[in-house]
């Protein structure tokens, strides 16, 4: 397991210990990206859209369409 993945997992564990019921953690370094998401895809999608609340309408629409298509990059 990469160092970045261990850090992301530790952050998720800490947030859950502190009372968070659903957590998304996204981190990147020069070589890798690591993400943790809730098992429930609807909860994950709602958290992602909430995180984009201050983003432009275009960004929200792009992400919403991406999520609705199953999150597969073309």
N, C-alpha and C positions, 0 to 999 in steps of 0.2 A: 504494500500500500504506500502510495507516495506521501511525502510530508504534507503537501497541500490537502490531500484527501483526509489525512488524520486531523488536520487543523479544522477543516470544515465539519467533520463529524464531531469533534470536541465542541465546536460552537453550537451545533444543533443540540447536543446533549446538555450543555450548560443552559441554553434557553428553555429547554423542556423542564429541567430541574427548577428553574426560576418560575415556572408556571405556564409557559407557552404551550398551547395544545397542538398547534400546527406551525411548522417552521419551514421556510425556504432560505437556504444559505447558498450564496454564489460567490466564488472566489477564483481569482486567476493569478498566475505568475507568468514569467516569460515563456514557460514551456507547456503549461497545462491549465485546464479549467476543471473545477470540481463543484458539484451541485448536490444538495440534498433537497428533496421535496416530500410533501405528504403523500401517503399511499393513495389517497382519494384524489383522482385527477380533477374533479370539480373544485375541490378545496384549493388545490394547487393553482388552477386557472384563476380562481377568484383572488387569491393572494397576489398573483402576478399582475392582474389588472389593477388591483388596489395600489400596488407599488408604482404603477404608471400614472397615478392620479394627476400628478403635476406635469406630465408629458403632453406633447402636442396631440391634437385629435388624430393627425395622420399616424403618429407612432402607435397610439392606442388601436386604431383601426387595423394597422398592419399586424400587430401582435394578436389581436382578437381573431383575425382571419387565419393566422398561423395556428393558433390553438384550436380553432374550429376544424381545421384540416388535419388534425391529429398531431400537429407539431413536427411534421416531416419537412426538412429542407429539400428544395428541388435543385 
